């Protein structure tokens, strides 16, 4: 099961939709796994971004 969270344009949460369809759950897991595979620790990312101060 996954939860799809709905937001308004002003970032106000308007609801949660629980998804149980196997195809959608598997796809969400694939997207999550790909994001984790390509993720870097916050301090490493921060070191790659030019300072705006």
Backbone as a chain_set.jsonl record, in Angstrom:
{"seq": "XXXXXXXXXXXXXXXXXXXXXXXXXXXXXXXXXXXXXXXXXXXXXXXXXXXXX", "coords": {"N": [[0.847, -1.17, 0.0], [0.505, 2.224, -0.761], [0.647, 5.736, -0.067], [-0.828, 8.458, -1.56], [-0.365, 11.785, -1.492], [-2.248, 14.706, -1.571], [-2.036, 18.103, -2.597], [-2.784, 21.615, -2.407], [-2.278, 24.545, -4.481], [-0.957, 26.336, -2.808], [0.618, 24.785, -1.238], [-0.833, 23.523, 0.743], [-2.003, 20.695, 2.381], [-4.512, 18.626, 1.11], [-5.623, 16.15, 1.188], [-5.401, 12.518, 1.48], [-4.749, 9.701, -0.426], [-5.155, 6.308, -0.44], [-3.393, 3.823, -2.042], [-3.744, 0.695, -3.442], [-3.489, -0.879, -5.635], [-1.691, -3.343, -7.239], [0.077, -2.887, -9.496], [0.532, -0.115, -9.439], [1.666, 0.168, -6.897], [4.035, -1.35, -7.132], [5.333, 0.156, -9.119], [5.714, 2.603, -7.761], [7.476, 1.727, -5.799], [9.674, 1.069, -7.399], [10.406, 3.602, -8.337], [11.066, 4.834, -5.888], [13.265, 3.198, -5.136], [15.084, 3.782, -7.206], [15.532, 6.498, -6.711], [16.776, 6.358, -4.197], [19.08, 4.951, -4.931], [20.479, 6.83, -6.449], [20.866, 8.859, -4.68], [22.661, 11.198, -2.595], [24.518, 11.877, 0.4], [23.403, 14.566, 2.516], [25.376, 16.449, 3.37], [27.388, 16.046, 1.468], [26.073, 16.78, -0.885], [25.536, 19.483, -0.243], [28.116, 20.464, -0.27], [28.634, 20.509, -2.957], [27.129, 22.513, -4.012], [27.2, 25.843, -4.987], [27.834, 28.466, -2.663], [25.367, 30.746, -1.5], [25.666, 32.824, 0.095]], "CA": [[0.0, 0.0, 0.0], [1.194, 3.512, -0.765], [-0.229, 6.879, 0.178], [-0.636, 9.594, -2.46], [-0.782, 12.974, -0.746], [-2.713, 15.761, -2.464], [-1.773, 19.45, -2.106], [-3.266, 22.777, -3.153], [-1.191, 25.35, -5.033], [-0.231, 27.019, -1.732], [1.264, 23.709, -0.478], [-1.698, 23.051, 1.826], [-2.437, 19.332, 2.132], [-5.967, 18.542, 1.0], [-6.103, 14.791, 1.389], [-4.526, 11.373, 1.27], [-5.4, 8.624, -1.169], [-4.44, 5.052, -0.252], [-3.316, 3.072, -3.285], [-3.466, -0.72, -3.203], [-3.35, -1.575, -6.918], [-0.331, -3.889, -7.296], [0.907, -2.255, -10.525], [0.916, 1.215, -8.961], [2.554, 0.004, -5.741], [5.34, -1.791, -7.645], [5.955, 1.306, -9.807], [6.163, 3.539, -6.728], [8.67, 1.135, -5.176], [10.775, 1.213, -8.358], [10.816, 5.014, -8.312], [11.75, 5.021, -4.602], [14.562, 2.524, -5.182], [15.957, 4.542, -8.102], [15.911, 7.727, -6.005], [17.76, 5.995, -3.172], [20.316, 4.557, -5.602], [21.171, 8.028, -6.933], [20.94, 9.855, -3.608], [23.936, 11.466, -1.93], [24.295, 12.468, 1.718], [23.133, 16.01, 2.5], [26.616, 17.243, 3.463], [28.078, 15.937, 0.184], [25.318, 17.63, -1.809], [25.761, 20.883, 0.137], [29.47, 20.821, -0.697], [28.664, 20.653, -4.413], [26.314, 23.654, -4.387], [27.863, 27.105, -4.654], [27.223, 29.208, -1.574], [24.636, 31.947, -1.884], [25.878, 33.839, 1.159]], "C": [[0.895, 1.235, 0.0], [0.163, 4.604, -0.502], [0.147, 7.988, -0.798], [-1.219, 10.805, -1.752], [-1.11, 14.082, -1.746], [-2.511, 17.128, -1.795], [-2.453, 20.476, -2.996], [-2.044, 23.534, -3.681], [-0.371, 26.069, -3.978], [0.432, 26.025, -0.781], [0.452, 23.249, 0.727], [-2.201, 21.66, 1.463], [-3.958, 19.268, 2.132], [-6.499, 17.123, 1.177], [-5.051, 13.74, 1.116], [-5.336, 10.281, 0.594], [-4.559, 7.357, -0.976], [-4.538, 4.221, -1.527], [-2.941, 1.63, -2.961], [-3.291, -1.514, -4.492], [-1.903, -2.049, -7.071], [0.578, -3.209, -8.315], [1.402, -0.895, -10.054], [1.881, 1.13, -7.781], [3.947, -0.408, -6.202], [6.053, -0.623, -8.319], [6.474, 2.326, -8.799], [7.416, 3.015, -6.041], [9.882, 1.241, -6.103], [11.307, 2.644, -8.362], [11.578, 5.316, -7.029], [13.15, 4.417, -4.641], [15.552, 3.262, -6.077], [16.429, 5.825, -7.426], [16.963, 7.434, -4.946], [19.101, 5.633, -3.793], [21.144, 5.779, -6.006], [21.356, 9.101, -5.862], [22.37, 10.013, -3.093], [23.621, 12.062, -0.564], [24.17, 13.995, 1.614], [24.422, 16.834, 2.524], [27.423, 17.172, 2.17], [27.39, 16.836, -0.842], [25.586, 19.102, -1.517], [27.145, 21.351, -0.305], [29.578, 21.027, -2.2], [27.894, 21.877, -4.897], [27.043, 24.937, -4.02], [27.11, 27.856, -3.553], [26.502, 30.435, -2.109], [24.809, 33.057, -0.852], [26.834, 34.893, 0.708]], "O": [[1.917, 1.274, 0.684], [-1.037, 4.407, -0.694], [1.303, 8.407, -0.856], [-2.411, 10.85, -1.45], [-0.329, 14.355, -2.658], [-2.774, 17.297, -0.604], [-2.672, 20.24, -4.184], [-0.908, 23.189, -3.356], [0.794, 26.384, -4.218], [0.77, 26.375, 0.35], [1.006, 22.643, 1.644], [-2.754, 21.455, 0.382], [-4.613, 19.789, 3.036], [-7.708, 16.927, 1.303], [-3.97, 14.023, 0.598], [-6.462, 9.98, 0.992], [-3.377, 7.342, -1.317], [-5.631, 3.951, -2.023], [-1.942, 1.376, -2.287], [-2.976, -2.703, -4.445], [-0.983, -1.231, -7.035], [1.75, -2.975, -8.02], [2.57, -0.56, -10.251], [2.81, 1.932, -7.678], [4.941, 0.128, -5.712], [7.251, -0.43, -8.113], [7.57, 2.859, -8.973], [8.323, 3.788, -5.734], [10.997, 1.477, -5.638], [12.518, 2.864, -8.388], [12.616, 5.976, -7.065], [14.114, 5.058, -4.223], [16.733, 3.359, -5.744], [17.594, 6.201, -7.553], [17.934, 8.178, -4.811], [20.149, 5.971, -3.242], [22.371, 5.758, -5.914], [21.949, 10.145, -6.131], [23.175, 9.084, -3.15], [22.575, 12.685, -0.386], [24.761, 14.621, 0.734], [24.547, 17.809, 1.783], [28.081, 18.147, 1.808], [28.053, 17.565, -1.58], [25.834, 19.884, -2.435], [27.319, 22.513, -0.673], [30.525, 21.658, -2.668], [27.994, 22.245, -6.068], [27.461, 25.108, -2.874], [25.879, 27.866, -3.533], [26.963, 31.082, -3.048], [24.163, 34.101, -0.934], [27.132, 35.82, 1.461]]}, "num_chains": 1, "name": "protein.A"}
